[in-house]
Amino acid sequence: MTEVVVLGAGYAGLKTVRDLQKQSGDFNITLIDRNSYHYEATELHEVASGSHHADKISFPIVDVIDTKKVTFLQDNVEKIDCDAKTIQLEKTGSMSYDYLVISLGFCSETFGIQGVRDNALEMVDINTANQVYEHVLSMMKKYRETKDANLLKLLICGAGFTGIELAGAFADERKRYAEIAGVKPEEISITCVEAMDSILPMFDRDMAQYAMDVMEKRHITLMLGAKIKEIQEGKVVYTKGDDDTTKFVEAGTIVWTTGVSGSHVMETSGFAQRRGRVVVQSDLRHPNYENVYVIGDVSAFMNPENDRPYPTTAQIATQMGKHTAKNLAHQLKGEATEVFTYNEQGTVASIGNTHGLGKVGTKSLKGYPASAMKKVIVDKSLVDMGGLKELLAKGRFDFYH
Ligand code: NAD
């Protein structure tokens, strides 16, 4: 029996499995993930702010796979050896495969900046998002006893999509945090510290300005041109412009969202990679191994228009998963693989529950239509990952929440 092993049950891996399990043939699929659940990584900010309970953005993997065709193994992937066709797992030990799909997802990028791991919170999965929320709550409760104003300060490092979406979600919950702390909502400060002089370089200036205006209206402070150099306990140390003199800003909650890299397993396994991403062939396979696909956040798929890899998003990961299932089905039947083309459907980001911005096709979206569109996209993705059953279970039809 041919063994197909899929590493990681994020958007890319789970989509591969859900499509491949529908194919008939003499093969087994083993899906491996360190968690027993799939989570919607695009919605982690909702859990970190406490707007949503973790159950609302996650579901058990075994609920959405065909367990007659797929074996799910909860284990931690430590290393991959493509020459020996084996993987090393923390609990199970060594395991061999005939075909491998590497879709191990992302981790937060520290760029070697000191103190990040020890003094800032990350938001990369359900556990860490929950930790952010619990931390915020504990700071608000502590304020009641100490009256230390720094405890009311929420500081986000980086104003990319993740940072902006988190700031918006914090702003939605500001009133609730204030009640816990026993202060007025305006006393809870929310700040994004950003190295660049502007935000969202992928949008035109008008859209970026719109995002900045919304943030200002929502009393989110943007510190632009502030390059973070170090994180100390309760303190973000930065420099401004060409001036090398360090300054600092204090906060009880510091969240690190300055970008992501692919899983560390890629480097540990000796792949030629940059920030955990491996450049793949046009059919999504590794250039040296015809039985290995590298997809999702560990993959660098080049955009022929600018010769740069496409940014890592849930959208491209899901399309890669779909294509990989198709190509594996071809290979299992002894047929040739097909070239992957990314169908970019647009980018939409929320700034809280009813504000947002984005681009769909040539159309720019602002305000409520953008935030409603984001919910449509997230719901469509939930159907892709968990089927209609999961969408119904999550009850996400109210576009105001
Ligand atoms: P990002 O790289 O898009 O943004 C990180 C930001 O942090 C940048 O603006 C960068 O200038 C800033 N930064 C980096 N180092 C810094 C430093 N030392 N000091 C101050 N600022 C610093 O990363 P992200 O926001 O985590 O997003 C990761 C990926 O996920 C991106 O490809 C993004 O497009 C995608 N994403 C998409 C959505 C969406 O489509 N709605 C939402 C979240 C993330």
Boltz pocket constraint, residues with backbone or C-beta under 6 A from the ligand:
constraints:
  - pocket:
      binder: B
      contacts: [[A, 42], [A, 111], [A, 113], [A, 157], [A, 158], [A, 159], [A, 160], [A, 161], [A, 162], [A, 163], [A, 165], [A, 193], [A, 194], [A, 195], [A, 196], [A, 198], [A, 200], [A, 226], [A, 227], [A, 228], [A, 229], [A, 257], [A, 258], [A, 259], [A, 260], [A, 311], [A, 312], [A, 313], [A, 347], [A, 348], [A, 349], [A, 350]]
      max_distance: 6.0
